[in-house]
Amino acid sequence: MVRLETRPASLEGKGEVNARDLVRNALRMRPDRIIIGEVRGPEAFDMLQAMNTGHDGSMSTIHANNTRDALARIENMVQMSSMGLTPKAIRSQVSAAVNIIVQVERQRDGGRRVTQVTELAGLEGETQLLNDIFKFEVLGETPTGRVVGRYVVSKMRSTFHERLQYFGLDRAWAHALEDMA
Protein backbone atom coordinates (compact mmCIF):
# COMPACT_ATOMS: atom_id res chain seq x y z
CA MET A 1 0.00 0.00 0.00
CA VAL A 2 1.30 3.43 -0.94
CA ARG A 3 -0.31 6.67 0.17
CA LEU A 4 0.00 9.70 -2.09
CA GLU A 5 -1.14 13.24 -1.25
CA THR A 6 -1.69 16.40 -3.24
CA ARG A 7 0.39 19.47 -2.48
CA PRO A 8 -0.35 23.12 -3.28
CA ALA A 9 2.16 25.25 -5.13
CA SER A 10 4.71 27.17 -3.11
CA LEU A 11 4.60 30.96 -2.82
CA GLU A 12 6.76 31.04 -5.95
CA GLY A 13 4.09 29.01 -7.79
CA LYS A 14 6.21 25.85 -8.00
CA GLY A 15 6.03 22.31 -6.70
CA GLU A 16 2.29 21.71 -7.03
CA VAL A 17 1.22 18.06 -7.11
CA ASN A 18 -2.41 17.68 -8.17
CA ALA A 19 -4.73 14.67 -8.09
CA ARG A 20 -4.27 13.99 -11.82
CA ASP A 21 -0.51 13.70 -11.32
CA LEU A 22 -1.04 11.30 -8.44
CA VAL A 23 -3.42 9.02 -10.35
CA ARG A 24 -0.99 8.83 -13.29
CA ASN A 25 1.94 8.09 -10.97
CA ALA A 26 -0.08 5.47 -9.12
CA LEU A 27 -0.76 3.71 -12.43
CA ARG A 28 2.99 3.48 -13.07
CA MET A 29 3.28 1.49 -9.83
CA ARG A 30 1.12 -1.31 -11.34
CA PRO A 31 -1.42 -1.40 -8.50
CA ASP A 32 -4.18 -3.95 -8.07
CA ARG A 33 -6.55 -1.24 -6.89
CA ILE A 34 -6.62 2.54 -6.72
CA ILE A 35 -8.58 4.36 -4.05
CA ILE A 36 -9.04 8.10 -4.51
CA GLY A 37 -10.23 9.93 -1.41
CA GLU A 38 -12.41 12.39 -3.30
CA VAL A 39 -12.83 13.22 -6.95
CA ARG A 40 -13.73 16.84 -7.51
CA GLY A 41 -12.21 17.85 -10.82
CA PRO A 42 -10.50 16.72 -14.02
CA GLU A 43 -8.89 13.74 -12.22
CA ALA A 44 -12.25 12.02 -12.78
CA PHE A 45 -11.06 11.23 -16.32
CA ASP A 46 -7.88 9.59 -15.02
CA MET A 47 -9.88 7.67 -12.42
CA LEU A 48 -12.17 6.27 -15.15
CA GLN A 49 -9.17 5.35 -17.28
CA ALA A 50 -7.64 3.47 -14.36
CA MET A 51 -10.90 1.67 -13.59
CA ASN A 52 -11.25 0.66 -17.23
CA THR A 53 -7.76 -0.81 -17.52
CA GLY A 54 -7.91 -3.78 -15.17
CA HIS A 55 -7.91 -2.15 -11.76
CA ASP A 56 -11.08 -3.87 -10.52
CA GLY A 57 -12.13 -2.97 -7.01
CA SER A 58 -10.92 0.60 -7.35
CA MET A 59 -13.09 3.24 -5.73
CA SER A 60 -13.51 6.89 -5.00
CA THR A 61 -15.83 9.28 -3.23
CA ILE A 62 -17.79 12.09 -4.80
CA HIS A 63 -20.22 14.58 -3.30
CA ALA A 64 -23.72 14.42 -4.82
CA ASN A 65 -27.34 14.58 -3.71
CA ASN A 66 -28.18 11.05 -4.83
CA THR A 67 -26.82 8.20 -6.91
CA ARG A 68 -28.12 9.56 -10.24
CA ASP A 69 -26.62 12.98 -9.52
CA ALA A 70 -23.27 11.30 -8.78
CA LEU A 71 -23.16 10.05 -12.37
CA ALA A 72 -23.96 13.52 -13.72
CA ARG A 73 -21.19 15.00 -11.54
CA ILE A 74 -18.66 12.47 -12.84
CA GLU A 75 -19.65 13.36 -16.40
CA ASN A 76 -19.23 17.09 -15.70
CA MET A 77 -15.83 16.57 -14.06
CA VAL A 78 -14.59 14.47 -16.99
CA GLN A 79 -15.60 17.33 -19.28
CA MET A 80 -13.41 19.60 -17.10
CA SER A 81 -10.40 17.52 -18.18
CA SER A 82 -10.66 19.08 -21.66
CA MET A 83 -10.27 15.74 -23.43
CA GLY A 84 -13.00 16.63 -25.93
CA LEU A 85 -15.08 13.51 -25.28
CA THR A 86 -18.76 13.50 -26.21
CA PRO A 87 -21.34 12.97 -23.45
CA LYS A 88 -22.12 9.53 -24.92
CA ALA A 89 -18.43 8.54 -24.85
CA ILE A 90 -18.16 9.68 -21.23
CA ARG A 91 -21.29 7.76 -20.24
CA SER A 92 -19.90 4.70 -21.96
CA GLN A 93 -16.64 5.00 -19.99
CA VAL A 94 -18.56 5.50 -16.73
CA SER A 95 -20.83 2.52 -17.44
CA ALA A 96 -17.84 0.30 -18.13
CA ALA A 97 -15.99 1.44 -14.99
CA VAL A 98 -18.65 1.82 -12.30
CA ASN A 99 -20.63 -1.11 -10.89
CA ILE A 100 -22.09 0.26 -7.67
CA ILE A 101 -22.79 3.70 -6.23
CA VAL A 102 -23.19 3.94 -2.45
CA GLN A 103 -25.02 7.00 -1.12
CA VAL A 104 -24.13 8.00 2.45
CA GLU A 105 -26.23 10.77 3.90
CA ARG A 106 -26.24 12.79 7.08
CA GLN A 107 -29.66 12.28 8.63
CA ARG A 108 -31.61 14.98 10.44
CA ASP A 109 -30.57 13.44 13.77
CA GLY A 110 -26.92 14.14 12.88
CA GLY A 111 -25.96 10.52 12.21
CA ARG A 112 -24.60 9.28 8.91
CA ARG A 113 -26.10 6.24 7.26
CA VAL A 114 -26.03 4.40 3.96
CA THR A 115 -29.32 5.48 2.39
CA GLN A 116 -29.07 3.94 -1.06
CA VAL A 117 -26.99 1.44 -2.98
CA THR A 118 -27.52 1.55 -6.73
CA GLU A 119 -26.12 -0.63 -9.49
CA LEU A 120 -25.13 0.95 -12.79
CA ALA A 121 -26.56 -1.83 -14.97
CA GLY A 122 -25.39 -0.53 -18.34
CA LEU A 123 -26.18 1.94 -21.06
CA GLU A 124 -29.20 1.95 -23.37
CA GLY A 125 -28.61 4.52 -26.06
CA GLU A 126 -27.41 7.49 -24.04
CA THR A 127 -29.36 6.57 -20.91
CA GLN A 128 -27.61 4.97 -17.95
CA LEU A 129 -29.66 2.11 -16.53
CA LEU A 130 -29.83 2.19 -12.75
CA ASN A 131 -31.08 -0.53 -10.44
CA ASP A 132 -31.55 0.34 -6.78
CA ILE A 133 -30.22 -2.63 -4.81
CA PHE A 134 -31.63 -1.15 -1.61
CA LYS A 135 -32.87 2.15 -0.20
CA PHE A 136 -33.35 3.40 3.33
CA GLU A 137 -36.95 4.30 4.11
CA VAL A 138 -37.53 6.67 7.04
CA LEU A 139 -40.38 5.41 9.24
CA GLY A 140 -40.22 8.00 11.99
CA GLU A 141 -38.09 8.86 14.96
CA THR A 142 -37.62 7.91 18.59
CA PRO A 143 -38.66 10.25 21.43
CA THR A 144 -35.01 11.36 21.59
CA GLY A 145 -35.06 12.38 17.90
CA ARG A 146 -33.12 9.46 16.45
CA VAL A 147 -34.26 8.53 12.94
CA VAL A 148 -35.83 5.10 12.66
CA GLY A 149 -36.23 3.28 9.37
CA ARG A 150 -35.76 0.14 7.36
CA TYR A 151 -33.97 -0.93 4.24
CA VAL A 152 -36.11 -1.84 1.26
CA VAL A 153 -34.29 -4.45 -0.83
CA SER A 154 -34.95 -4.85 -4.55
CA LYS A 155 -35.95 -8.32 -5.73
CA MET A 156 -34.20 -7.68 -9.06
CA ARG A 157 -31.07 -9.75 -9.70
CA SER A 158 -27.97 -7.63 -10.18
CA THR A 159 -26.15 -7.69 -13.50
CA PHE A 160 -22.90 -8.47 -11.68
CA HIS A 161 -24.25 -11.72 -10.20
CA GLU A 162 -22.01 -13.84 -12.47
CA ARG A 163 -18.94 -11.96 -11.17
CA LEU A 164 -20.09 -12.61 -7.61
CA GLN A 165 -20.29 -16.30 -8.47
CA TYR A 166 -16.86 -16.26 -10.10
CA PHE A 167 -15.30 -14.83 -6.93
CA GLY A 168 -17.36 -17.11 -4.68
CA LEU A 169 -19.27 -14.22 -3.13
CA ASP A 170 -22.79 -14.93 -4.39
CA ARG A 171 -23.96 -16.68 -1.19
CA ALA A 172 -22.53 -13.97 1.04
CA TRP A 173 -24.23 -11.30 -1.12
CA ALA A 174 -27.58 -13.09 -0.94
CA HIS A 175 -27.19 -13.55 2.84
CA ALA A 176 -26.38 -9.85 3.35
CA LEU A 177 -29.45 -8.77 1.37
CA GLU A 178 -31.67 -11.22 3.31
CA ASP A 179 -30.41 -9.75 6.60
CA MET A 180 -31.45 -6.27 5.47
CA ALA A 181 -34.99 -7.24 4.50
C-alpha positions in Angstrom: 0.0 0.0 0.0 1.3 3.4 -0.9 -0.3 6.7 0.2 0.0 9.7 -2.1 -1.1 13.2 -1.3 -1.7 16.4 -3.2 0.4 19.5 -2.5 -0.4 23.1 -3.3 2.2 25.2 -5.1 4.7 27.2 -3.1 4.6 31.0 -2.8 6.8 31.0 -6.0 4.1 29.0 -7.8 6.2 25.9 -8.0 6.0 22.3 -6.7 2.3 21.7 -7.0 1.2 18.1 -7.1 -2.4 17.7 -8.2 -4.7 14.7 -8.1 -4.3 14.0 -11.8 -0.5 13.7 -11.3 -1.0 11.3 -8.4 -3.4 9.0 -10.3 -1.0 8.8 -13.3 1.9 8.1 -11.0 -0.1 5.5 -9.1 -0.8 3.7 -12.4 3.0 3.5 -13.1 3.3 1.5 -9.8 1.1 -1.3 -11.3 -1.4 -1.4 -8.5 -4.2 -3.9 -8.1 -6.6 -1.2 -6.9 -6.6 2.5 -6.7 -8.6 4.4 -4.0 -9.0 8.1 -4.5 -10.2 9.9 -1.4 -12.4 12.4 -3.3 -12.8 13.2 -6.9 -13.7 16.8 -7.5 -12.2 17.9 -10.8 -10.5 16.7 -14.0 -8.9 13.7 -12.2 -12.3 12.0 -12.8 -11.1 11.2 -16.3 -7.9 9.6 -15.0 -9.9 7.7 -12.4 -12.2 6.3 -15.2 -9.2 5.3 -17.3 -7.6 3.5 -14.4 -10.9 1.7 -13.6 -11.3 0.7 -17.2 -7.8 -0.8 -17.5 -7.9 -3.8 -15.2 -7.9 -2.1 -11.8 -11.1 -3.9 -10.5 -12.1 -3.0 -7.0 -10.9 0.6 -7.4 -13.1 3.2 -5.7 -13.5 6.9 -5.0 -15.8 9.3 -3.2 -17.8 12.1 -4.8 -20.2 14.6 -3.3 -23.7 14.4 -4.8 -27.3 14.6 -3.7 -28.2 11.1 -4.8 -26.8 8.2 -6.9 -28.1 9.6 -10.2 -26.6 13.0 -9.5 -23.3 11.3 -8.8 -23.2 10.1 -12.4 -24.0 13.5 -13.7 -21.2 15.0 -11.5 -18.7 12.5 -12.8 -19.6 13.4 -16.4 -19.2 17.1 -15.7 -15.8 16.6 -14.1 -14.6 14.5 -17.0 -15.6 17.3 -19.3 -13.4 19.6 -17.1 -10.4 17.5 -18.2 -10.7 19.1 -21.7 -10.3 15.7 -23.4 -13.0 16.6 -25.9 -15.1 13.5 -25.3 -18.8 13.5 -26.2 -21.3 13.0 -23.4 -22.1 9.5 -24.9 -18.4 8.5 -24.8 -18.2 9.7 -21.2 -21.3 7.8 -20.2 -19.9 4.7 -22.0 -16.6 5.0 -20.0 -18.6 5.5 -16.7 -20.8 2.5 -17.4 -17.8 0.3 -18.1 -16.0 1.4 -15.0 -18.6 1.8 -12.3 -20.6 -1.1 -10.9 -22.1 0.3 -7.7 -22.8 3.7 -6.2 -23.2 3.9 -2.5 -25.0 7.0 -1.1 -24.1 8.0 2.4 -26.2 10.8 3.9 -26.2 12.8 7.1 -29.7 12.3 8.6 -31.6 15.0 10.4 -30.6 13.4 13.8 -26.9 14.1 12.9 -26.0 10.5 12.2 -24.6 9.3 8.9 -26.1 6.2 7.3 -26.0 4.4 4.0 -29.3 5.5 2.4 -29.1 3.9 -1.1 -27.0 1.4 -3.0 -27.5 1.5 -6.7 -26.1 -0.6 -9.5 -25.1 0.9 -12.8 -26.6 -1.8 -15.0 -25.4 -0.5 -18.3 -26.2 1.9 -21.1 -29.2 1.9 -23.4 -28.6 4.5 -26.1 -27.4 7.5 -24.0 -29.4 6.6 -20.9 -27.6 5.0 -18.0 -29.7 2.1 -16.5 -29.8 2.2 -12.7 -31.1 -0.5 -10.4 -31.5 0.3 -6.8 -30.2 -2.6 -4.8 -31.6 -1.1 -1.6 -32.9 2.2 -0.2 -33.4 3.4 3.3 -36.9 4.3 4.1 -37.5 6.7 7.0 -40.4 5.4 9.2 -40.2 8.0 12.0 -38.1 8.9 15.0 -37.6 7.9 18.6 -38.7 10.2 21.4 -35.0 11.4 21.6 -35.1 12.4 17.9 -33.1 9.5 16.5 -34.3 8.5 12.9 -35.8 5.1 12.7 -36.2 3.3 9.4 -35.8 0.1 7.4 -34.0 -0.9 4.2 -36.1 -1.8 1.3 -34.3 -4.5 -0.8 -34.9 -4.9 -4.6 -36.0 -8.3 -5.7 -34.2 -7.7 -9.1 -31.1 -9.7 -9.7 -28.0 -7.6 -10.2 -26.2 -7.7 -13.5 -22.9 -8.5 -11.7 -24.2 -11.7 -10.2 -22.0 -13.8 -12.5 -18.9 -12.0 -11.2 -20.1 -12.6 -7.6 -20.3 -16.3 -8.5 -16.9 -16.3 -10.1 -15.3 -14.8 -6.9 -17.4 -17.1 -4.7 -19.3 -14.2 -3.1 -22.8 -14.9 -4.4 -24.0 -16.7 -1.2 -22.5 -14.0 1.0 -24.2 -11.3 -1.1 -27.6 -13.1 -0.9 -27.2 -13.6 2.8 -26.4 -9.9 3.4 -29.4 -8.8 1.4 -31.7 -11.2 3.3 -30.4 -9.8 6.6 -31.5 -6.3 5.5 -35.0 -7.2 4.5 
